[in-house]
Amino acid sequence: MLTISEMIVIVLLGFFILYLFLLSVLALFAKKKILRETKKLRRFACVVPAHNEELTIEKTVKSLLGIEYPRTLYDVIVLADNCTDLTAEIARANDVRVCERVDSLHRGKGRVLRWGFDLLAGDPKNYEAYVVIDADSIVSKNFLHVMNNYLEQSYGSIQAADLVEPKPGSWSSEVARVAFTLFNYVRPLGRKVIGCSAGLRGNGMCFSSETMRQVPWQAHSLTEDLEYGIILLLNGITTVFAPEASVIATMPARPQNAESQRARWETGRFAIVRRYVPKLLKAAIRHPSLTLADALIELLTPAFVNMMGVIIAALIIELMLSLVGVRGEILYLELWSGLLLVCVCYILVGLWSSGADSLLFKATLYFPRYLLWKMKLYFKLMVNGVTKEWVRTTRESVQ
């Protein structure tokens, strides 16, 4: 017989994994938006927050300048935040606007975005929408046309597909590409089918000026994008997913260079869970809706690879207990094996729905190695403690 604790763990993991699998199945039925001619072309401010990004800023700026949209209707603004390298000089050399900020006491992407939005709110050009692009990214040439089309449909918060540049041979980067595809593309696509909020991913975000006036940027945590998406939702503004446009970010090829980024995501998410689960729960009780319930589930769902690691570990333990005769029943093995099968189906169906290439499917073979790397990272966090400071991801030379 299953103990109560075992049953609770299996039920909780089963619920979260089945929900993710459902989203991947729903993504199969999603259709991309047919872009139609709009009544007007809006004026955009393309904001690039940057802290010591001299290795990547030129590539990003040139990508933005290459967008197929009337050049007179959008500006590229680099927010050089506490830079001590050549980020500002390189950006200026590419004929874009650079706003330099020096404030060592209030560092981080969330802080500089609030500063930048406040600065641009009074700009005489009267921007009608703001786009946020990370300083290590390439944008699709149709980006602003897609954003303009969604703004025309009265959406005030839009999230493009935030994906990762392929790096065959780098297991760390390729696993990140799988994770981004599932988390930043498949899940939002499934949610779009049922009319739920896509949430914000930090890169490839677009906000109407009306949205920014109604709910000014007020997210200063380590995971500022997740926080602001929830704040918008609590104020009645959902984020729509725009899979027709994309931003392609560069992940570190060397796993040691990805540690600060992953640590920031992991520790930052815990803080958001503690702060916003009660607020979302309260809102869902007062105004029951699938959108709020989905946002609550999304926030409570543990990292998929962590859940998969627990299931694999439990399955191995149960198998060993059965072999030595401690467990006489096969029910445990059946349950854990069933959950592992659903995990595999979630990955495969999700990648299929995203139109993934063969290299992405092959990258799933790196998952065991990634699990070990993540366990090592958690051990370091336990020993060294977690930081509340924003720590920049180590960049690598652009080829």
Phi and psi in degrees as a GROMACS rama.xvg file:
@    title "Ramachandran Plot"
@    xaxis  label "Phi"
@    yaxis  label "Psi"
@TYPE xy
-73.9645  137.98  LEU-2
-77.1627  163.931  THR-3
-61.6332  -42.5654  ILE-4
-64.2761  -41.5636  SER-5
-63.6315  -41.8111  GLU-6
-62.5923  -42.1702  MET-7
-61.479  -45.8587  ILE-8
-62.2274  -45.3491  VAL-9
-65.5505  -41.8918  ILE-10
-65.3162  -44.7772  VAL-11
-64.8313  -49.0444  LEU-12
-62.2235  -41.3792  LEU-13
-61.2806  -40.9244  GLY-14
-62.6178  -50.3491  PHE-15
-64.166  -43.4577  PHE-16
-68.8828  -40.5267  ILE-17
-64.4203  -35.378  LEU-18
-66.1807  -42.5643  TYR-19
-63.812  -40.641  LEU-20
-62.8046  -39.6825  PHE-21
-60.619  -41.6622  LEU-22
-63.5965  -38.0741  LEU-23
-68.6628  -34.694  SER-24
-68.2584  -42.8039  VAL-25
-60.3868  -35.3499  LEU-26
-60.7468  -25.6791  ALA-27
-63.7712  -25.8822  LEU-28
-99.2874  2.94375  PHE-29
-75.8057  145.417  ALA-30
-121.913  137.368  LYS-31
-70.4723  148.938  LYS-32
-68.5359  136.658  LYS-33
-83.8288  112.669  ILE-34
-76.7476  121.901  LEU-35
-109.29  164.606  ARG-36
-62.9443  133.649  GLU-37
-99.0226  160.681  THR-38
-68.6404  -31.17  LYS-39
-147.166  156.638  LYS-40
-103.712  122.342  LEU-41
-85.0327  160.542  ARG-42
-93.6939  124.613  ARG-43
-110.723  147.746  PHE-44
-111.755  114.068  ALA-45
-92.939  104.251  CYS-46
-95.4241  129.799  VAL-47
-122.219  97.0236  VAL-48
-70.6325  132.414  PRO-49
-145.269  130.721  ALA-50
-127.831  107.905  HIS-51
52.7676  59.7696  ASN-52
-113.731  38.0009  GLU-53
-63.401  -22.0271  GLU-54
-78.7004  -23.5068  LEU-55
-124.18  -15.5076  THR-56
-62.1176  -37.009  ILE-57
-65.1605  -41.8365  GLU-58
-60.8037  -42.8262  LYS-59
-67.5049  -45.7334  THR-60
-61.1265  -45.8636  VAL-61
-63.2733  -34.9156  LYS-62
-63.7357  -42.9482  SER-63
-66.6488  -39.4165  LEU-64
-68.7602  -17.4811  LEU-65
-92.994  5.09422  GLY-66
-63.4907  139.193  ILE-67
-84.3243  84.3736  GLU-68
-158.452  145.375  TYR-69
-50.1711  121.587  PRO-70
-62.8551  -24.7283  ARG-71
-76.7092  -8.5822  THR-72
-107.749  9.99215  LEU-73
-152.06  147.051  TYR-74
-121.511  146.24  ASP-75
-101.412  121.512  VAL-76
-121.554  114.39  ILE-77
-91.4823  122.199  VAL-78
-95.4192  94.7083  LEU-79
-80.8295  103.814  ALA-80
-100.19  109.181  ASP-81
52.2938  42.0893  ASN-82
-78.6066  138.332  CYS-83
-120.007  11.995  THR-84
-119.781  -152.467  ASP-85
-99.1856  19.8981  LEU-86
-54.6295  -52.2905  THR-87
-62.7171  -44.1221  ALA-88
-64.0378  -41.8304  GLU-89
-65.9349  -40.9902  ILE-90
-63.5701  -44.7614  ALA-91
-62.9464  -36.1037  ARG-92
-63.6299  -19.2013  ALA-93
-98.5585  15.8429  ASN-94
61.9572  45.2287  ASP-95
-122.732  163.136  VAL-96
-76.1895  135.706  ARG-97
-124.074  127.698  VAL-98
-115.583  116.227  CYS-99
-96.2534  135.984  GLU-100
-125.051  131.677  ARG-101
-124.211  106.11  VAL-102
-157.682  86.7929  ASP-103
-70.0438  -16.3217  SER-104
-83.3941  -22.9169  LEU-105
-127.168  76.6099  HIS-106
-93.0797  169.183  ARG-107
112.597  157.163  GLY-108
-62.4612  -41.4813  LYS-109
-61.4693  -40.6772  GLY-110
-66.3391  -45.5246  ARG-111
-70.5542  -30.417  VAL-112
-66.3099  -42.4857  LEU-113
-62.2004  -43.1146  ARG-114
-60.8265  -44.7297  TRP-115
-67.4255  -42.4252  GLY-116
-64.5905  -40.6705  PHE-117
-62.9161  -39.4806  ASP-118
-64.906  -42.6208  LEU-119
-81.6437  -18.2422  LEU-120
-60.9107  -32.8644  ALA-121
-98.3268  12.8551  GLY-122
-67.7949  136.383  ASP-123
-62.3899  -16.332  PRO-124
-75.5292  -10.9874  LYS-125
50.8559  65.4223  ASN-126
-61.6798  137.469  TYR-127
-95.8553  -13.208  GLU-128
-158.123  154.068  ALA-129
-122.956  134.434  TYR-130
-116.021  139.341  VAL-131
-116.132  122.328  VAL-132
-126.331  130.554  ILE-133
-68.1276  154.195  ASP-134
-79.167  9.69084  ALA-135
-127.333  32.2174  ASP-136
-124.877  158.651  SER-137
-116.729  132.598  ILE-138
-104.103  151.227  VAL-139
-70.6364  148.054  SER-140
-65.735  -20.9915  LYS-141
-92.1516  8.87193  ASN-142
-52.3429  -54.3313  PHE-143
-71.889  -31.9165  LEU-144
-63.7905  -40.3623  HIS-145
-65.2464  -47.239  VAL-146
-59.967  -42.8732  MET-147
-61.3292  -38.3335  ASN-148
-64.7698  -42.5453  ASN-149
-70.1589  -37.1439  TYR-150
-62.2767  -34.9091  LEU-151
-62.3501  -28.6996  GLU-152
-88.2302  14.3179  GLN-153
73.6878  20.6762  SER-154
-82.4287  133.558  TYR-155
-103.818  -12.2532  GLY-156
-138.292  121.436  SER-157
-131.161  138.66  ILE-158
-122.652  121.683  GLN-159
-80.5206  171.375  ALA-160
-70.6614  117.071  ALA-161
-101.385  101.712  ASP-162
-119.692  -178.705  LEU-163
-121.992  140.462  VAL-164
-66.8094  133.423  GLU-165
-64.2199  137.752  PRO-166
-139.647  75.0474  LYS-167
-54.5225  133.682  PRO-168
100.788  -19.9959  GLY-169
-100.976  101.806  SER-170
-62.4099  -35.8679  TRP-171
-63.8578  -48.5738  SER-172
-68.3671  -38.3519  SER-173
-69.9028  -36.6297  GLU-174
-65.136  -39.2586  VAL-175
-61.7631  -35.3786  ALA-176
-65.8091  -39.2913  ARG-177
-63.7882  -47.1929  VAL-178
-61.6305  -44.2942  ALA-179
-64.8701  -38.0845  PHE-180
-62.5463  -44.9747  THR-181
-71.9542  -43.5532  LEU-182
-81.7078  -39.9695  PHE-183
-97.5928  -8.40591  ASN-184
-124.781  -55.8676  TYR-185
-66.4351  -50.4193  VAL-186
-61.3354  -49.7607  ARG-187
-60.994  -33.4889  PRO-188
-66.2887  -42.6413  LEU-189
-63.5228  -40.2537  GLY-190
-66.5688  -31.1981  ARG-191
-64.0904  -34.5239  LYS-192
-62.0742  -37.0202  VAL-193
-100.57  9.83253  ILE-194
76.3867  24.0652  GLY-195
-95.5844  164.972  CYS-196
-71.8024  136.773  SER-197
-75.1534  -22.4545  ALA-198
76.6903  167.338  GLY-199
-105.869  147.028  LEU-200
-116.574  2.63261  ARG-201
90.4909  -34.9606  GLY-202
-120.42  132.599  ASN-203
80.7815  27.2377  GLY-204
-89.0569  149.803  MET-205
-139.466  133.829  CYS-206
-130.29  137.631  PHE-207
-72.6099  155.653  SER-208
-63.2996  -30.9038  SER-209
-65.099  -41.3629  GLU-210
-61.7907  -43.0429  THR-211
-66.456  -31.718  MET-212
-73.1527  -40.3556  ARG-213
-69.9566  -44.0958  GLN-214
-131.609  84.8634  VAL-215
-57.4147  150.564  PRO-216
-57.8545  124.189  TRP-217
-141.819  27.9854  GLN-218
-107.259  115.624  ALA-219
-124.925  16.1614  HIS-220
-80.4906  -178.824  SER-221
-69.0148  -24.6895  LEU-222
-119.095  68.3791  THR-223
-62.2298  -32.2422  GLU-224
-66.6087  -47.645  ASP-225
-58.2142  -43.8945  LEU-226
-64.3033  -47.112  GLU-227
-67.6232  -34.1188  TYR-228
-61.064  -38.9721  GLY-229
-70.4322  -40.6927  ILE-230
-59.6447  -44.2076  ILE-231
-60.0449  -45.1081  LEU-232
-62.5121  -41.0787  LEU-233
-66.5786  -18.2328  LEU-234
-99.9754  15.1988  ASN-235
83.7606  13.5148  GLY-236
-112.881  115.414  ILE-237
-91.1849  155.044  THR-238
-101.71  123.711  THR-239
-92.0619  144.197  VAL-240
-90.7251  132.299  PHE-241
-117.595  83.2826  ALA-242
-69.6658  -10.8633  PRO-243
-72.6955  -19.9758  GLU-244
-116.291  152.86  ALA-245
-144.202  156.478  SER-246
-124.881  133.418  VAL-247
-112.449  111.435  ILE-248
-93.9228  160.443  ALA-249
-104.184  120.984  THR-250
-94.2886  148.438  MET-251
-58.4026  134.935  PRO-252
-75.0521  -31.1092  ALA-253
-93.5939  124.824  ARG-254
-57.3291  -32.8421  PRO-255
-64.6919  -27.0101  GLN-256
-79.029  -12.5507  ASN-257
-93.3603  -5.52666  ALA-258
-63.1103  -43.6818  GLU-259
-64.8344  -38.8382  SER-260
-64.3761  -48.6718  GLN-261
-64.2992  -40.273  ARG-262
-62.6763  -40.0122  ALA-263
-63.067  -44.141  ARG-264
-63.6648  -44.9077  TRP-265
-66.0635  -51.9261  GLU-266
-70.8636  -35.3648  THR-267
-65.205  -37.1408  GLY-268
-66.102  -38.9162  ARG-269
-58.6276  -41.7706  PHE-270
-64.5801  -39.1783  ALA-271
-68.0432  -38.3985  ILE-272
-59.4295  -48.3411  VAL-273
-62.7195  -37.48  ARG-274
-82.5556  -37.1871  ARG-275
-108.428  -13.6627  TYR-276
-59.3968  -46.8474  VAL-277
-60.6331  -37.9002  PRO-278
-68.5363  -42.6061  LYS-279
-66.8013  -40.7648  LEU-280
-62.4734  -43.0646  LEU-281
-63.5364  -42.8598  LYS-282
-65.9281  -38.9265  ALA-283
-67.6976  -32.8534  ALA-284
-72.7777  -41.2469  ILE-285
-71.3803  -40.2822  ARG-286
-131.928  78.0825  HIS-287
-55.7427  128.785  PRO-288
-158.988  152.348  SER-289
-63.9765  -34.7425  LEU-290
-62.7269  -46.5096  THR-291
-69.2628  -39.6983  LEU-292
-62.9537  -41.538  ALA-293
-64.5446  -42.4069  ASP-294
-62.8883  -37.5883  ALA-295
-66.8883  -43.2631  LEU-296
-63.3638  -43.3285  ILE-297
-59.6915  -41.2716  GLU-298
-70.4941  -33.3197  LEU-299
-83.4488  -18.5474  LEU-300
-67.4897  121.592  THR-301
-65.4387  163.171  PRO-302
-55.5686  134.141  ALA-303
-57.6838  -44.4088  PHE-304
-64.422  -29.7431  VAL-305
-67.1383  -43.766  ASN-306
-63.607  -41.9669  MET-307
-64.303  -37.0815  MET-308
-63.8506  -41.3574  GLY-309
-63.2541  -42.4408  VAL-310
-64.9557  -44.2992  ILE-311
-63.0713  -43.1257  ILE-312
-62.9726  -44.174  ALA-313
-64.2647  -39.3084  ALA-314
-64.3867  -41.7954  LEU-315
-64.1985  -43.8265  ILE-316
-62.3109  -45.6326  ILE-317
-63.9599  -37.4622  GLU-318
-65.0329  -42.1348  LEU-319
-65.9142  -40.547  MET-320
-64.2932  -36.0535  LEU-321
-69.0452  -38.5609  SER-322
-67.103  -34.0749  LEU-323
-90.7949  0.797804  VAL-324
87.6128  6.6752  GLY-325
-72.6011  -37.4953  VAL-326
-105.606  123.885  ARG-327
-97.064  -16.2322  GLY-328
-97.0011  151.863  GLU-329
-101.014  3.52709  ILE-330
-58.1527  -41.6569  LEU-331
-61.5358  -46.9906  TYR-332
-62.02  -38.6828  LEU-333
-65.4406  -42.671  GLU-334
-66.5586  -48.5658  LEU-335
-67.0908  -37.1296  TRP-336
-65.0603  -38.5331  SER-337
-62.9742  -41.6098  GLY-338
-65.9022  -39.6796  LEU-339
-64.1608  -37.5299  LEU-340
-63.9982  -40.3121  LEU-341
-65.179  -37.8582  VAL-342
-58.7208  -47.6477  CYS-343
-62.7139  -41.7873  VAL-344
-64.1122  -38.8778  CYS-345
-59.6116  -45.1029  TYR-346
-64.6599  -50.5898  ILE-347
-67.9106  -44.4435  LEU-348
-66.068  -39.8585  VAL-349
-62.4758  -47.6256  GLY-350
-64.0063  -37.4443  LEU-351
-63.5537  -43.2503  TRP-352
-67.3928  -23.1738  SER-353
-87.8635  -6.93  SER-354
72.5618  33.1864  GLY-355
-62.6039  149.369  ALA-356
-80.7166  169.697  ASP-357
-62.4867  -33.2518  SER-358
-63.0645  -33.5402  LEU-359
-69.5603  -39.4996  LEU-360
-62.9651  -41.951  PHE-361
-64.4096  -31.2224  LYS-362
-65.0029  -20.5179  ALA-363
-64.3738  -19.9177  THR-364
-69.0469  -14.5928  LEU-365
-82.6824  -5.02042  TYR-366
-55.8327  -44.8266  PHE-367
-58.092  -41.1575  PRO-368
-65.3563  -38.8732  ARG-369
-66.0276  -38.3632  TYR-370
-59.8195  -44.4556  LEU-371
-64.3975  -41.0364  LEU-372
-62.6111  -39.8172  TRP-373
-71.0124  -35.6049  LYS-374
-61.5943  -39.6979  MET-375
-63.8295  -39.6463  LYS-376
-64.0981  -44.2287  LEU-377
-61.2219  -38.3644  TYR-378
-62.4069  -42.1724  PHE-379
-62.7755  -40.3208  LYS-380
-65.5505  -37.152  LEU-381
-66.5819  -40.3776  MET-382
-74.818  -47.1028  VAL-383
-90.1498  -12.7572  ASN-384
83.4082  163.03  GLY-385
-96.1979  148.039  VAL-386
-101.085  144.212  THR-387
-95.1666  -0.866915  LYS-388
-88.0597  145.966  GLU-389
-74.4993  127.203  TRP-390
-118.537  125.331  VAL-391
-68.7268  139.971  ARG-392
-70.7373  133.298  THR-393
-64.5104  126.747  THR-394
-91.8933  157.077  ARG-395
-122.32  155.128  GLU-396
-57.8315  138.677  SER-397
-81.541  127.425  VAL-398
